[in-house]
Each structure stands twice: as C-alpha cells, then as structure tokens.
Amino acid sequence: MKTKGALIWDFHQPWSIEEIEIGEPRGGEVKIRMEAAGLCHSDHHLVTGDIPMASFPILGGHEGAGVVIEVSPGVDDIAVGDHVALSFIPACGRCPSCRAGRTNLCDLGAGLLAGASVSDGSFRVRARGQDVYPMSLLGTFAPYLVVHRSSVVKIDPEIPFEVAALLSCGVTTGFGAVARSADVRPGEDVAVIGIGGLGASAVQAAVLAGARYIFAIDPVAWKREQALHFGATHAYPDIGAALAAVPELTAGGMAAKVIVTVGRMEGRDLDMYLALTAKAGTCVVVAMGGVLEAETTLNLSVLTLFQKNVQGTIFGAGNPQHDIPRLLALYRAGKLNLDDMVTRTYRLEDVNDGYRDMLEGRNIRGVITFTDADR
C-alpha cells in the first residue's frame, strides 16, 4: 500500500511529508486506518537527538487511534472494524516483566528504537527504497500502519478518535505517574511541574485521588490558567515562586508528591524539585533528558537525612490493556476532561506547525486528524 507519512532524515531537520509504502500484516499483526495521532514531545526528542532511533529515516508518531481494516493469522481477539488505540509500549503478557505485573516494562520494549517488527524482525515501512524506522514500532504520523497485536488496545467505538489517541502515551503516563508511581493519597499535597499533555493529566489524577492542594508550575501564563481549569488549586511561573509560597500553605511540610512533567528534564534541576518535596516524600520524574546525559545536581545529605525518594516511571507504571479502557470509562462518566486537552487539530501536512505551537506553549496537546484527502 502506498500512502504518505511524516519522516525525518537527520537530526534537527523538519518533518517531511512524502510517499511511503506500508507492507501487509504478517503473523500476529493488524493493519489500521488511522483517524487521529497525538503530537507528543517525545517525537520532538527524535528531532533533537535526545531519543536516538537505530537509524534514519524515521516515521514519527506514537500516539494514535483508528479502525482495524485487516488482521493476520494468529490474531483472534481483534477483528476488522474494531476501534483501537495504540500503546507506545507493546505488552506481550508472557515475558518476566509482564508476568510480574509490570507490563509497561515488557521485554518487547527493548526493540522500541530498533524499528523492526517484533513478529519477524523485518520492516513494514519503506521510503525512497529504504527501510523506515517507525517511532515506538508504530509510526502514527501516517494514514495507515501495520503493527503487532501487542501494541493494540480495543476501545469503545463511541469514544472520539482524537480523544482516544491521547491515551497511547500522554494521558496514561501522566495519570499513572500520580495514581501508580506516586500513589497519591487523599489529603496529600501534590506539585506538578510542567503543564502539557502529561501535566494536565497528572493534575486531574491528583484531583481524583483526593489531593488537598495541587500546585501547578509552568512559565506560560495560559498553561497556568489551564492547570487551574483542570483542577489545580495554585499556579506558579517557576520553581522559585513555588518554593517561596508552598511552605506557608503547607505549614512547612512541602509537597508530599512532586510530579516532573517538563518538556525536557535537566539534571541540574533535580535538586530544586527535591527541595519542593516533603520529608519522606516522593519526586516522580516522568520527563526525559538526553539519553547520553548523566550529570545530576543532588544534595545527597538532604536525600538521606530527610528520607526523600526519587522515582522514575514509564507509561505511568501501568498496564495499557487495562488502564486505557479504564481511563476512557472515566472520560465517558464525565470524571476525566480529555476534550479540553485537545487544544488544536492539524492536517498531516501541518505537523511542523503543530510542533512549533507545542514548543511555543500554545498547546496542551495538538492532534493530527486524518481525512480521506490524506489517504
């Protein structure tokens, strides 16, 4: 099948919309007609080199939702016509991590940046006569994709596709960082640093968990307003302003849980985030830095003497097959506001405009919507 997709051919280059060829599904795979794809910051990390794929060219996109149009032998729980969301980490259900209940750490994730199908190690996308490396084994910046069953989650057909796409990464990650990794309890105070798709989800998770105060920190005034709209109780332009105000509000106790969802994690900032964290509190680092960067500023005495915790998390420490439908059920019940998280929609050709809007602070989440004209 010939279609088109958003590719990059080198670091620090814009996304290029050009013809690609999508292969047929093989054992355990399905073909999906994409309806929506989220513009997550992680795809911009591909452009900067913070997340290096195995090679170029790269087909971007790891958030998305659509309709199954073909299934291969060996797939018996997904059918043609099913509405599905993608999971940016596959979950096989059989490896040691999956059997231990840590499906977000499925061993198939070892191939996320390699680009080859988990079915047989071959490639399903080509452009200009070359193999193409799809982001997270998906490549949702195209009207069609072929993907292994382990990356597919069946969803309620009443859910709008542009909403369902957010669950592929951002919402599930941000929500799970609060509900699972931080284990926020009723009455605790929570700080969320960085209000994009992950941060807005974290704020809403803190509300549902029964947090007392929710401190949102973001340099963009409009995003601080959005944080208050999603349920934050206080908003600050930077960590310094938060450190000046939070002690009085918490009687010196600070935030029991701090969720870091900035666009790019800088090691020199960790000490400030821990300064906002209470004694015996937990700072959950959701944001990514460069994979080759290893320097961090951290007062080890404070870490020890105040028994603070630094917790990493990926995909919200959750189970995509369970969490994505569960969160969409909260959305349908009116308890999770996903509609307002979709700030703007774009055509595939406008993907660079969407990332410019993200970097300039104009979006909580931008979403590409596909039409027949795109196919």
N, C-alpha and C positions, 0 to 999 in steps of 0.2 A: 504494500500500500504506500503510495506517495502522498505526502501531506507537507506541512511546514512546521517549523519549531524555532524556538529562541535559543541560539547557540552562542558560546564564546570560544574563541580560538587561541586566546592568550590572556595573561593577567592584565588587568587594568584596561580592558577593552570593553566597548558597549556590547550589549546583546545584539545579535544579528539574526534577523528573521529570514530564513531561507528554506529551500526544499530539503526534506529528509525522507528516508524510506523506513517504514515500520515493518518488521518481519511478522510472520504468523506465530500464534501461540503454540508452544510445544508442551511437553508433559508437565502438568501442574500449573499451567499459565492461563491467563484470560486476556482478552482484548477489550479495552474500554473506550467508549466515546466520551471524551472529556467535556464537561459542561462548565467547570469553574476551576481556577487554580489560584492559590494564595501567593502573595508576594512577600515571602518571609525574609528576614535579614540574613538568614544562613545562606541563601543563594547569592547575596552580595558578598559574603565571605569567600565564595568561589572566585569572584572577580578580583578581590584584593589579594588572594593567595592565603588568607588565614585558614581556609579549608582547602588543601590541595588534593584534587582528584588524581587518579593514576596517570592521566594524560589528557590531552585535548584532541578533538573538540568535545565540549561538554554541552549536553542538553539540560537546561535548568529546570527547576521546579520540583518541589517535594511535598507541596500541599495541593490537594485536588479532590474532586468528586465528579462522578459521571455515571454512565449506564453501561452495563456489560453487554457486548454485542457478539461475543464468541467465547466459547470455553473449550479447552483441550481435554483429551482423555486424562482421567485421574482427578478431575475436579467434580465433586458430586454435591457440594453444599453451596455452590454459586451457580446461578442459571442466567441464560440470556434474558435481558430485560430487568435484572436486578439493579437497584440503585445502590451505589457503593461510595465509600470514602476510602482514600488511600492511607496507609500507615507508613510513615517515613522510615520506620524500622520494621523489618519483617519479623514475624513471630511464628516459628515452626511448631512450637508446642512439644518438642521432643528432646531438645538439647538439654544439658545440665542446668543452664540458667532458666529455661522455660519450666522445667520440671520443678525447680526450686521456687517458682512463682515470680521470677524476675524476667518476664517476657520482654521488657524493654531492653534487656541486655542479651537478647537472643544471639546465639553464636553466628547466625546468618548475617548479623550486623558487621561482622569482620569484612564483608565484601561491599559495604555501602559505597566506598570511594573507588572501588575497582571497576565498576561499570558492567561487569559480565553477569549474565543471568545466573541465578542460583540453581536453575534447572540443569544446565549442562555446561556452563562456563563460556558460552558463546554470547554474541551481541545481537540485540534486536533492533538497533537503530544504526543507520548509516547516512552519511552526507558526504558529497564530493568523492565518493568511492572509498571513504574511510569509516572504520568503526567509530561510533559516537558513545561517549560515556554519560549515561543519564544520572542526574543527581539522585542519590539515595536509592538507586536501582529503579527509579520511577521516571523522571523527566516529564513533569506535568505541564511544562510550557509548550505543549503541542496538543492538537485537537484529538489525537488518539495515542494510546500507549498499550504496550503488551507488558504484563507484569506477573510475577509469581503469585499464586493464591495466598501465600503467607503475608503479603503486603496489602490485602484487600479486606475491607470490613463492610458487611452488608448493613444498610441503614433503612430507616423508614422512608418510603417514597414520598411522603408528604413534606419532608424537610427540603427547604430551598438549597440548591446546589452550592450557591455562593456562601451559605452558612456552613454547610457540611464540610466544605473544603478547609475551613479554619481548624477543624478537629484533627486534620492529618498531622499537625505539629503544634502550632501556636497555642491554641486553647487547651488542648490536652496537657501540654507541657507546663504552661503557666498555672493551670488549675491544680495539676498534680503536685507541683512544687510546694504548694500550700497544704493541700489535703493529705498528701502522702509523705513527701520528703521532710517538710517542716512539721507535719502533724499538729497543725494549729488547733488549739482547744478553746472552748467558749471562755470569753473574758480576757484572753491574751491580747497584747498589743502587737501589731504587725506593721512592718515598714516594707514598702515595695519601691525599689529603686529602678526607674525606667518604665515609662508608660507607653508601650506599644502593644502589639497583639498579646504577647506573653504577660506583660504587666497588667493590662486591663483584665485579663483572665484571672491573674493572681489576686487582684483587688476583689473581684466578685467571689472567688473562692473563700477569701478571708471573711467576707460578709456572711456567706452561707455557713461558715464554720463558727460563727458567733463571736468574732473578734470584738474587743471593746473599742479601741482606736485603730484606725488604719491610716498610716502616714504614707502619702504618695510623694515621690521625689522625681522631678523632671525639669529640665531647663526651659522647656517650651510651655508658655502660659496656656495655650489652647489644650495641650495634653493634660495639664494640671486640672483644667476645668472638666475634661473628660473623666479623669480619675474620680473627681467628686461626683460626677454624674453616675459612675458605675458603683459608687458606694464608699469611697474613701472619706474619712472624716476630716483630714487635714492634708494640705498640699504645700510643698516647699520647692523652691527653684534649684536647690543644690544641697549636698550633704552637710555643708557648713550651717546653713539655715536650719536644717533639721536637728543637728546636734545642739543648736542654741535653744530650740523650742521644746524638744521632746523631753528633756529632763524635768522641766516644770510640770508637764502634762502627766508624766508617769511617776511623779514623786521620786525621781532619780533612778527609777528602775530600768528605763530604756525599753527597747522593743524586744519582746521575748523571741520573736522570729523576724528575721530580715531576709527578704527575697530579692536577689540581684538579677534584674532582667534588662540591663542596659544593652545597647546595640553591640558594644564590643567591650569585653572585660579587660581591664588593665591591672596588672599585678600590683602596681603601686597604690591602687585604691582599696585593696582588701583591708588594710589596717583601719581606714576610716569606716568601712562597712561594719567591721567588728566593734568599733567604738560605739556604734549605734545599737549594738546587740547587748542584751541584758546578761547578767551573770547566769551561767548555766544555759544561756540562750543558744539559738542555732542560726547561723548565717548560711542560707542556701544559695549557692552560686549556680544560676541557670545559664547566664551569659557565657559566651565563648570568647577566648582570646586567640591569638595566633598559635597554631599547633607547635611551632618551634620556639615559642617564648616560655621561659622557665623561671624568670625572676619575679619575686613577690615580696612586698613590704609587709612584714608581720611582726608585731611585738610578741615574742614567744612567752615572755613572763606574764603578760596580761592573759594570753591564751590559757596558760596553765593555772594561774592564781585565781582567775575568775571562771574557770571551767567552761570556757566557751567552745562551741562546736562549729567547724566549717564543713558543710555538706555539699558535695557535688550531686547533680541529678541530670538524667537524660530522659526525655519524653515523660517528665513528671513521675518517674519511678512507677509507671502504671502498666496496665495490660490493655493494649489498643482494642482487642476484640471485646473486652468488657467495658472499658472506660468510654470509648467513643459513643456507643449506643446509650450508655448511661447519661452522659453529658447532654446528648441530644434530647433525651427524655426530659431532663431538667429544662432545656430550652422550650420544649413543647408545653411544659407546665407553667411557663412564664417566670421561672426562677433563675434563669441564666440569660442575660441580654446579649445575644450574638448579633442581632440585626444592626445595632448601633456600632458594633465593632467594625463593620464593613463601611469604611469611610467613603471610598470611591471604587468604581469599577472601570476597567480598561479593556480595550481590544488587545489582542496579542501583539499587534504592531506597535502598541504604546507602552511596551514593557519597560523601556528606558525612562519614560516619563513617570511611570509608577515608582521606580526606584529613586528617581530624583525627588518625588514627593515624600517618600519614606525618609530619605536622608535629611531633607529639609524640615521634617517634623510636621508634615501636613496630614499624615495618615495614622490611624490606629492600625488598620490593615487595609491594603489595597488588594483587589481581587480581579484577575483576568476572567472575563466571561466569553465563552465561545459561542459563535452562531454558525449557521450553515455557510455563511460567506467565508468563514475562516477555514473551512474544510476543503 
